[in-house]
Amino acid sequence: MKKGYMISAHRSKADPQKRGAYIQLALPAIEKGGGKILASTNDIVAKENGVKEQTVLIEFESLEKALQAYESPEYQEALKALDGGADRDFRIFEGL
């Protein structure tokens, strides 16, 4: 079965308080959904239209599991806590 992934590439620095509140809620929600954080870093080499900001890559058992985790009530609460405190390019996709 193909894996599912979430990638979050920040376009600018996040509000530290809102990001902190988001992380407190998002990590348990992602883990509950079966997600495994593969990378989370500011150590970026940006190319083409990329921006050198926080990037996070999360792996799931499948695309369906990734979508379920994103749509879960727990993760939606995390997004409410973030409340516009981050400008991110967020994608959910299927691996090869």
PyRosetta script that sets phi, psi and omega in degrees:
from pyrosetta import init, pose_from_sequence

init()
pose = pose_from_sequence("MKKGYMISAHRSKADPQKRGAYIQLALPAIEKGGGKILASTNDIVAKENGVKEQTVLIEFESLEKALQAYESPEYQEALKALDGGADRDFRIFEGL")
pose.set_psi(1, 140.1)
pose.set_omega(1, 179.3)
pose.set_phi(2, -74.2)
pose.set_psi(2, 142.5)
pose.set_omega(2, 178.4)
pose.set_phi(3, -77.5)
pose.set_psi(3, 160.0)
pose.set_omega(3, 173.2)
pose.set_phi(4, -113.1)
pose.set_psi(4, 150.6)
pose.set_omega(4, -176.9)
pose.set_phi(5, -137.2)
pose.set_psi(5, 151.4)
pose.set_omega(5, 167.5)
pose.set_phi(6, -119.2)
pose.set_psi(6, 138.2)
pose.set_omega(6, 172.2)
pose.set_phi(7, -132.2)
pose.set_psi(7, 133.0)
pose.set_omega(7, 178.6)
pose.set_phi(8, -122.9)
pose.set_psi(8, 113.6)
pose.set_omega(8, 178.5)
pose.set_phi(9, -114.3)
pose.set_psi(9, 112.6)
pose.set_omega(9, -178.6)
pose.set_phi(10, -72.7)
pose.set_psi(10, 142.9)
pose.set_omega(10, 178.3)
pose.set_phi(11, -93.9)
pose.set_psi(11, -20.2)
pose.set_omega(11, 178.7)
pose.set_phi(12, -158.0)
pose.set_psi(12, 171.0)
pose.set_omega(12, 179.9)
pose.set_phi(13, -62.4)
pose.set_psi(13, 139.7)
pose.set_omega(13, 178.9)
pose.set_phi(14, -84.1)
pose.set_psi(14, 155.1)
pose.set_omega(14, 172.1)
pose.set_phi(15, -63.1)
pose.set_psi(15, 120.0)
pose.set_omega(15, -173.3)
pose.set_phi(16, -60.6)
pose.set_psi(16, -38.6)
pose.set_omega(16, -179.4)
pose.set_phi(17, -70.0)
pose.set_psi(17, -44.7)
pose.set_omega(17, 179.6)
pose.set_phi(18, -67.6)
pose.set_psi(18, -38.2)
pose.set_omega(18, 178.2)
pose.set_phi(19, -64.5)
pose.set_psi(19, -40.9)
pose.set_omega(19, 178.0)
pose.set_phi(20, -61.1)
pose.set_psi(20, -44.4)
pose.set_omega(20, 178.4)
pose.set_phi(21, -64.6)
pose.set_psi(21, -39.9)
pose.set_omega(21, 177.9)
pose.set_phi(22, -61.4)
pose.set_psi(22, -49.1)
pose.set_omega(22, -176.9)
pose.set_phi(23, -60.2)
pose.set_psi(23, -40.8)
pose.set_omega(23, 179.3)
pose.set_phi(24, -56.4)
pose.set_psi(24, -35.3)
pose.set_omega(24, -178.5)
pose.set_phi(25, -94.0)
pose.set_psi(25, -36.6)
pose.set_omega(25, -174.0)
pose.set_phi(26, -69.9)
pose.set_psi(26, -42.2)
pose.set_omega(26, -177.2)
pose.set_phi(27, -59.3)
pose.set_psi(27, -49.8)
pose.set_omega(27, 177.3)
pose.set_phi(28, -62.6)
pose.set_psi(28, -35.7)
pose.set_omega(28, 179.6)
pose.set_phi(29, -65.9)
pose.set_psi(29, -42.4)
pose.set_omega(29, 179.4)
pose.set_phi(30, -66.3)
pose.set_psi(30, -45.2)
pose.set_omega(30, 178.8)
pose.set_phi(31, -62.9)
pose.set_psi(31, -40.6)
pose.set_omega(31, 177.8)
pose.set_phi(32, -61.1)
pose.set_psi(32, -34.4)
pose.set_omega(32, 179.2)
pose.set_phi(33, -82.3)
pose.set_psi(33, 3.5)
pose.set_omega(33, 178.0)
pose.set_phi(34, 88.9)
pose.set_psi(34, 11.5)
pose.set_omega(34, -178.9)
pose.set_phi(35, -78.8)
pose.set_psi(35, 146.9)
pose.set_omega(35, 177.0)
pose.set_phi(36, -126.6)
pose.set_psi(36, 121.7)
pose.set_omega(36, 179.0)
pose.set_phi(37, -74.8)
pose.set_psi(37, 118.5)
pose.set_omega(37, 179.6)
pose.set_phi(38, -91.5)
pose.set_psi(38, -30.9)
pose.set_omega(38, -179.4)
pose.set_phi(39, -156.6)
pose.set_psi(39, 142.6)
pose.set_omega(39, 173.7)
pose.set_phi(40, -153.2)
pose.set_psi(40, 108.7)
pose.set_omega(40, -170.9)
pose.set_phi(41, -155.0)
pose.set_psi(41, 157.6)
pose.set_omega(41, 168.4)
pose.set_phi(42, -105.0)
pose.set_psi(42, -3.9)
pose.set_omega(42, -179.3)
pose.set_phi(43, -82.7)
pose.set_psi(43, 84.3)
pose.set_omega(43, -169.1)
pose.set_phi(44, -119.2)
pose.set_psi(44, 142.1)
pose.set_omega(44, 166.4)
pose.set_phi(45, -109.9)
pose.set_psi(45, 104.0)
pose.set_omega(45, -175.6)
pose.set_phi(46, -87.7)
pose.set_psi(46, 132.7)
pose.set_omega(46, 177.6)
pose.set_phi(47, -125.7)
pose.set_psi(47, 161.4)
pose.set_omega(47, 179.0)
pose.set_phi(48, 51.5)
pose.set_psi(48, -113.4)
pose.set_omega(48, -179.6)
pose.set_phi(49, -95.6)
pose.set_psi(49, 10.7)
pose.set_omega(49, -178.0)
pose.set_phi(50, -68.4)
pose.set_psi(50, 158.4)
pose.set_omega(50, 178.5)
pose.set_phi(51, -125.8)
pose.set_psi(51, 138.2)
pose.set_omega(51, -178.1)
pose.set_phi(52, -81.4)
pose.set_psi(52, 81.1)
pose.set_omega(52, 178.5)
pose.set_phi(53, -141.1)
pose.set_psi(53, 174.6)
pose.set_omega(53, -178.9)
pose.set_phi(54, -47.7)
pose.set_psi(54, 131.7)
pose.set_omega(54, 176.0)
pose.set_phi(55, -133.7)
pose.set_psi(55, 136.1)
pose.set_omega(55, -177.9)
pose.set_phi(56, -129.9)
pose.set_psi(56, 134.1)
pose.set_omega(56, 176.9)
pose.set_phi(57, -123.3)
pose.set_psi(57, 126.4)
pose.set_omega(57, -177.3)
pose.set_phi(58, -125.7)
pose.set_psi(58, 136.4)
pose.set_omega(58, -179.2)
pose.set_phi(59, -108.6)
pose.set_psi(59, 141.2)
pose.set_omega(59, 176.2)
pose.set_phi(60, -127.1)
pose.set_psi(60, 163.4)
pose.set_omega(60, 178.6)
pose.set_phi(61, -58.1)
pose.set_psi(61, -33.4)
pose.set_omega(61, -178.1)
pose.set_phi(62, -159.0)
pose.set_psi(62, 168.1)
pose.set_omega(62, 175.4)
pose.set_phi(63, -60.3)
pose.set_psi(63, -41.5)
pose.set_omega(63, -179.7)
pose.set_phi(64, -59.6)
pose.set_psi(64, -41.5)
pose.set_omega(64, 178.9)
pose.set_phi(65, -66.0)
pose.set_psi(65, -38.0)
pose.set_omega(65, 177.8)
pose.set_phi(66, -64.3)
pose.set_psi(66, -44.2)
pose.set_omega(66, 178.7)
pose.set_phi(67, -64.4)
pose.set_psi(67, -41.8)
pose.set_omega(67, 178.2)
pose.set_phi(68, -62.0)
pose.set_psi(68, -41.5)
pose.set_omega(68, 179.2)
pose.set_phi(69, -63.2)
pose.set_psi(69, -43.7)
pose.set_omega(69, 179.9)
pose.set_phi(70, -62.8)
pose.set_psi(70, -41.4)
pose.set_omega(70, -176.1)
pose.set_phi(71, -84.3)
pose.set_psi(71, -3.8)
pose.set_omega(71, -178.3)
pose.set_phi(72, -63.6)
pose.set_psi(72, 149.9)
pose.set_omega(72, 177.4)
pose.set_phi(73, -56.9)
pose.set_psi(73, -35.6)
pose.set_omega(73, -178.6)
pose.set_phi(74, -66.6)
pose.set_psi(74, -42.8)
pose.set_omega(74, 179.6)
pose.set_phi(75, -72.0)
pose.set_psi(75, -34.6)
pose.set_omega(75, 177.0)
pose.set_phi(76, -63.1)
pose.set_psi(76, -33.9)
pose.set_omega(76, 174.5)
pose.set_phi(77, -65.0)
pose.set_psi(77, -39.0)
pose.set_omega(77, 177.6)
pose.set_phi(78, -62.4)
pose.set_psi(78, -41.5)
pose.set_omega(78, 178.3)
pose.set_phi(79, -64.5)
pose.set_psi(79, -36.2)
pose.set_omega(79, 176.2)
pose.set_phi(80, -63.6)
pose.set_psi(80, -38.8)
pose.set_omega(80, 178.7)
pose.set_phi(81, -66.1)
pose.set_psi(81, -34.3)
pose.set_omega(81, 178.3)
pose.set_phi(82, -68.1)
pose.set_psi(82, -37.8)
pose.set_omega(82, 170.2)
pose.set_phi(83, 38.3)
pose.set_psi(83, 58.1)
pose.set_omega(83, 176.8)
pose.set_phi(84, 74.8)
pose.set_psi(84, 10.9)
pose.set_omega(84, -177.6)
pose.set_phi(85, -82.3)
pose.set_psi(85, 4.3)
pose.set_omega(85, 178.8)
pose.set_phi(86, -149.4)
pose.set_psi(86, 139.9)
pose.set_omega(86, 173.9)
pose.set_phi(87, -104.6)
pose.set_psi(87, 102.7)
pose.set_omega(87, -174.0)
pose.set_phi(88, -127.0)
pose.set_psi(88, 152.0)
pose.set_omega(88, 167.3)
pose.set_phi(89, -97.8)
pose.set_psi(89, 109.3)
pose.set_omega(89, -174.2)
pose.set_phi(90, -115.1)
pose.set_psi(90, 124.7)
pose.set_omega(90, -177.8)
pose.set_phi(91, -132.4)
pose.set_psi(91, 146.5)
pose.set_omega(91, 174.7)
pose.set_phi(92, -122.0)
pose.set_psi(92, 127.6)
pose.set_omega(92, -174.0)
pose.set_phi(93, -150.5)
pose.set_psi(93, 165.6)
pose.set_omega(93, 179.9)
pose.set_phi(94, -98.9)
pose.set_psi(94, 138.9)
pose.set_omega(94, 178.0)
pose.set_phi(95, -80.4)
pose.set_psi(95, 178.5)
pose.set_omega(95, -180.0)
pose.set_phi(96, -79.5)
pose.dump_pdb("model.pdb")
